[in-house]
């Protein structure tokens, strides 16, 4: 899938850079354009991808300090300039756009939904969000910001691929120490998903193409990605269990939003040497995902790669009913009320209380 990536905020920019670097290093060729937009000069200076500083009039390059309403305002003010800068990034070959942001901060949390909204008005290509959910131990402001941002992204984007910051990092490691490792893992897994739609040679019609990723995400809402890999035998017939067990592992223990198994649609991509991929294994894995997710719309296919491993990617779409998301939204609501108690003025902006006129 030929994708353009637009990072908003610190995490958004770092992730876009990690994805672009992974794509270039592995020669997969799915990332066709990259731009990082931010309000903080110090953050953009650290990046090697094309960058753009916004909100200079309001915040003078100093960032929005976790205020996502200000982040949204800045993006509204400068949207025309940002859209102008995208001309070179959003070329005709691009099949999907990903707006990438950490949802718990300010610039990305507020700016990403606004940018998605503007992009949708102008482009016919699918506009997806790639959002990072704050870890459970991050403070109330992060949870409240992420709740509002996610709610708006779900409304605005064609789909929101969500990654929980607690999902793909080693236990015992603090979240901030782990950022680089998490970003690399995200780059590998999301990068592989994007690249899986790019291969044109291989085992004929069973190869996954971009339209299958787009059709899986068509239902909208929140999506999640799982990944697992294992050594494979040279004989495809011996790899039926390798494929089914990596699929189980990806779905049950390695989803980007943990505890999400109920979904509206899914895509199972089995990556590896075509001679090692068992058709029977792929079909069994696909049927197992159908049973486990309760979805009747589960696609399956191969991603031919030169490797001694077999890796399985499971993309789920429409996972709003997952336990983790229900718990997150409950916590975000509670955090929103808590931050209001800390700031008495905010109580007058509570959306649950209607205006008189
Ligand atoms: P912004 O620059 O105002 O948009 O704020 P950030 O991008 O720093 O957003 C803060 C949120 O993103 C917090 O929930 C952090 O946990 C998360 N975050 C910050 N940096 C990174 C990063 O490099 N990787 C990941 N995965 N998450 C990050």
Boltz pocket constraint, residues with backbone or C-beta under 6 A from the ligand:
constraints:
  - pocket:
      binder: B
      contacts: [[A, 8], [A, 9], [A, 10], [A, 11], [A, 12], [A, 14], [A, 15], [A, 64], [A, 65], [A, 66], [A, 101], [A, 102], [A, 103], [A, 104], [A, 105], [A, 106], [A, 107], [A, 108], [A, 109], [A, 132], [A, 133], [A, 134], [A, 135], [A, 138], [A, 142], [A, 165], [A, 175], [A, 179], [A, 180], [A, 182], [A, 183]]
      max_distance: 6.0
